[in-house]
Amino acid sequence: MPIIVDIDVMLAKRKMPVGVLAEKVGITPANLAVLKNGRAKAVRFTTLEALCEVLECQPGDLLRWESDDRSHTANPSAGGPHPAVPSTQPTPLES
């Protein structure tokens, strides 16, 4: 997964146990573990906001993107535009 969750880094910087963070954010320790271990498919903005408020950080301190070699083999255009995002380039007119 190319989105990396760095909650552990911020927990270490703040010297805060996982259970305390879960309680202050208002989510279960199990759901925090899913997010922390990179197994989450999504995160609500309200949860991200609460994490940032409690950890006194920015969203970019908790989330980052890394290239994933597997995504290049799955995408034949490797490096091309995301298939769900339409191209803004005009298409050539046919004669």
Phi, psi and chi 1 to 4 in degrees:
 res  aa     phi    psi   chi1   chi2   chi3   chi4
   1 MET       -  124.9  175.2 -171.2 -112.9      -
   2 PRO   -74.7  -14.8    9.9  -11.4      -      -
   3 ILE   -90.2  119.9  -60.4  -63.8      -      -
   4 ILE  -103.2  132.6  -52.0  -59.4      -      -
   5 VAL  -101.8  121.6 -178.6      -      -      -
   6 ASP  -108.4   38.5  -74.3  -32.1      -      -
   7 ILE   -62.6  -37.3  -69.1  176.1      -      -
   8 ASP   -57.1  -39.7  -77.8  -20.7      -      -
   9 VAL   -62.2  -46.6  173.5      -      -      -
  10 MET   -69.5  -35.9  -69.9  -52.5  -63.6      -
  11 LEU   -60.7  -42.4  -77.6  169.7      -      -
  12 ALA   -65.5  -42.9      -      -      -      -
  13 LYS   -62.6  -36.3  -74.5 -178.3  179.2 -179.9
  14 ARG   -91.3   -3.5  -56.8  -64.9 -174.5 -111.6
  15 LYS    51.9   49.3  -63.1  179.2  179.3  160.3
  16 MET  -117.5  129.8 -177.4 -178.4  -64.4      -
  17 PRO   -69.1  152.0  -14.8   25.5      -      -
  18 VAL   -57.5  -43.3  175.6      -      -      -
  19 GLY   -61.0  -38.3      -      -      -      -
  20 VAL   -66.7  -43.4  171.2      -      -      -
  21 LEU   -60.9  -47.6  177.6   61.8      -      -
  22 ALA   -57.1  -44.7      -      -      -      -
  23 GLU   -63.9  -45.5 -176.0  178.5  -31.1      -
  24 LYS   -68.1  -33.3  -72.4 -175.5  175.9 -169.7
  25 VAL   -79.6  -28.9  169.9      -      -      -
  26 GLY    91.7   29.3      -      -      -      -
  27 ILE  -124.8  162.1   60.8  175.6      -      -
  28 THR   -73.3  151.7   65.9      -      -      -
  29 PRO   -58.2  -33.3  -26.6   35.3      -      -
  30 ALA   -65.1  -42.7      -      -      -      -
  31 ASN   -68.8  -35.3  -76.8  -20.0      -      -
  32 LEU   -65.3  -38.5 -177.1   57.2      -      -
  33 ALA   -63.9  -40.0      -      -      -      -
  34 VAL   -60.6  -45.4  167.0      -      -      -
  35 LEU   -66.4  -47.2  179.6   59.8      -      -
  36 LYS   -62.4  -35.3 -174.9  171.3   77.2   79.8
  37 ASN   -90.1    6.0  -64.8  -34.4      -      -
  38 GLY    78.2   17.3      -      -      -      -
  39 ARG   -95.7   -3.9  -65.1 -171.9  -40.9 -100.7
  40 ALA   -74.9  141.3      -      -      -      -
  41 LYS   -90.0  -19.8  -62.2  -68.5 -178.7 -169.1
  42 ALA  -158.4  162.9      -      -      -      -
  43 VAL  -141.1  133.3   60.5      -      -      -
  44 ARG   -71.9  145.3  -67.5  177.0 -170.8 -105.5
  45 PHE   -61.6  -33.0  -79.9  120.7      -      -
  46 THR   -65.3  -36.8   53.3      -      -      -
  47 THR   -69.1  -44.1  -57.5      -      -      -
  48 LEU   -61.6  -41.7 -176.5   58.4      -      -
  49 GLU   -61.9  -44.2  179.5 -177.9    3.8      -
  50 ALA   -65.2  -40.8      -      -      -      -
  51 LEU   -60.1  -46.0  -73.9  165.6      -      -
  52 CYS   -64.9  -38.2  -70.7      -      -      -
  53 GLU   -65.2  -47.8 -175.4  176.5  -24.3      -
  54 VAL   -67.9  -41.4  170.8      -      -      -
  55 LEU   -86.7   -3.4  -66.8  170.3      -      -
  56 GLU    51.3   59.9  -61.6  177.6  -14.1      -
  57 CYS  -145.5  179.7   65.4      -      -      -
  58 GLN  -101.7  157.1  -65.4  -64.6  -46.7      -
  59 PRO   -53.5  -35.7  -28.0   35.2      -      -
  60 GLY   -66.8  -16.7      -      -      -      -
  61 ASP   -77.9  -20.7  -64.3  -33.5      -      -
  62 LEU  -103.4  -28.4  -59.0  176.3      -      -
  63 LEU  -126.5  140.0  -56.2  172.2      -      -
  64 ARG  -148.3  157.5   62.7 -173.4  160.7   91.2
  65 TRP  -106.0  136.8  177.9   83.4      -      -
  66 GLU  -129.7  143.4  -82.3 -170.7    5.1      -
  67 SER   -63.4  142.8  177.9      -      -      -
  68 ASP  -119.3  116.6 -176.0    5.5      -      -
  69 ASP   -55.2  -34.3  -67.7  -21.5      -      -
  70 ARG   -64.3  -30.7  -70.6  175.9  -72.5  147.8
  71 SER   -69.0  -27.5   67.9      -      -      -
  72 HIS   -72.2  -34.2  -67.8  -65.5      -      -
  73 THR   -78.3  -28.8   56.9      -      -      -
  74 ALA   -78.1  -23.2      -      -      -      -
  75 ASN  -107.2  107.3 -177.8   -1.2      -      -
  76 PRO   -62.1  -22.6   10.5  -15.4      -      -
  77 SER   -89.7    5.5   63.9      -      -      -
  78 ALA     8.0  101.1      -      -      -      -
  79 GLY   100.5   -6.6      -      -      -      -
  80 GLY   -78.1 -176.9      -      -      -      -
  81 PRO   -67.1  155.0   22.4  -29.4      -      -
  82 HIS   -61.9  133.6 -171.7  -78.6      -      -
  83 PRO   -61.6  -24.2   14.2  -22.0      -      -
  84 ALA   -85.8   -7.8      -      -      -      -
  85 VAL  -106.2  117.0  178.0      -      -      -
  86 PRO   -65.9  145.9   18.2  -23.9      -      -
  87 SER   -71.0  143.7  173.1      -      -      -
  88 THR   -94.7   -1.1   57.4      -      -      -
  89 GLN   -78.7  134.5  -61.8  -65.7  -34.0      -
  90 PRO   -68.0  147.4   21.1  -27.5      -      -
  91 THR   -88.3  144.1   56.6      -      -      -
  92 PRO   -66.1  144.7    7.7   -9.0      -      -
  93 LEU   -78.2  142.0  -63.4  175.3      -      -
  94 GLU   -85.4  148.5  -66.9 -178.8    3.6      -
  95 SER   -82.1      -  -49.4      -      -      -
